[in-house]
Amino acid sequence: MKRIGMLLAILAIVGFAWAQEARTPKFSIGLDMPTFSWVTSDEAGNVTKLAGINLALGFSYRSYFQPLAPQSGAGYWEAGTILLLDPYVGVGYDYRVNESLYVGGGLDVYPIHALMGGYGLAFTFIPNLHVGVYLF
């Protein structure tokens, strides 16, 4: 866990140094449901979608309601899986601090957990906070 934190710190520092000019991000990495993802951007370099893998051994997709520009925020919806087969959907809000760094939070819903009675609501609705960096 220390190595992941150290890697994110190094990537954030490098990202801050690179943030001098407007560029189009290619990848993102973070403590987020898409842990490593490919970024889709508009022609101005604003992030519109993320798709990638997560630390919970699954796939994640996130689409912003409006393009996520530097020093602004945008709502999103997301869908994906954990443990390869357990689906989730969610909504949230991300704020892009600069060209490289983003922070946010959201609420994920796991519908299969609701159907499995034994888990109850504690594992059906899961709030989250996340941070990550864009790589160019």
KAWO-V313169 format. One record per backbone hydrogen bond with DSSP energy under -1.0 kcal/mol. CO is the residue of the C=O (numbers start at 1). NH is the residue of the N-H. If there is no record, write none. Layout:
co:CO nh:NH
co:CO nh:NH
This chain:
co:1 nh:5
co:2 nh:6
co:3 nh:7
co:4 nh:8
co:5 nh:9
co:6 nh:10
co:7 nh:11
co:8 nh:12
co:9 nh:13
co:10 nh:14
co:11 nh:15
co:12 nh:16
co:13 nh:17
co:14 nh:18
co:26 nh:39
co:27 nh:135
co:28 nh:37
co:29 nh:133
co:30 nh:32
co:33 nh:35
co:35 nh:30
co:36 nh:53
co:37 nh:28
co:38 nh:51
co:40 nh:48
co:40 nh:49
co:42 nh:45
co:46 nh:42
co:47 nh:68
co:48 nh:64
co:49 nh:40
co:50 nh:62
co:51 nh:38
co:52 nh:60
co:53 nh:36
co:54 nh:57
co:56 nh:83
co:57 nh:84
co:58 nh:54
co:59 nh:81
co:60 nh:52
co:61 nh:79
co:62 nh:50
co:63 nh:77
co:68 nh:47
co:69 nh:72
co:72 nh:96
co:74 nh:94
co:75 nh:65
co:76 nh:92
co:77 nh:63
co:78 nh:90
co:79 nh:61
co:80 nh:88
co:82 nh:86
co:83 nh:85
co:86 nh:82
co:88 nh:80
co:89 nh:109
co:90 nh:78
co:91 nh:107
co:92 nh:76
co:93 nh:105
co:94 nh:74
co:95 nh:103
co:96 nh:71
co:100 nh:134
co:101 nh:97
co:101 nh:98
co:102 nh:132
co:103 nh:95
co:104 nh:130
co:105 nh:93
co:106 nh:128
co:107 nh:91
co:108 nh:126
co:109 nh:89
co:110 nh:114
co:111 nh:115
co:116 nh:118
co:121 nh:124
co:121 nh:125
co:124 nh:110
co:126 nh:108
co:128 nh:106
co:130 nh:104
co:131 nh:31
co:132 nh:102
co:133 nh:29
co:135 nh:26
co:135 nh:27
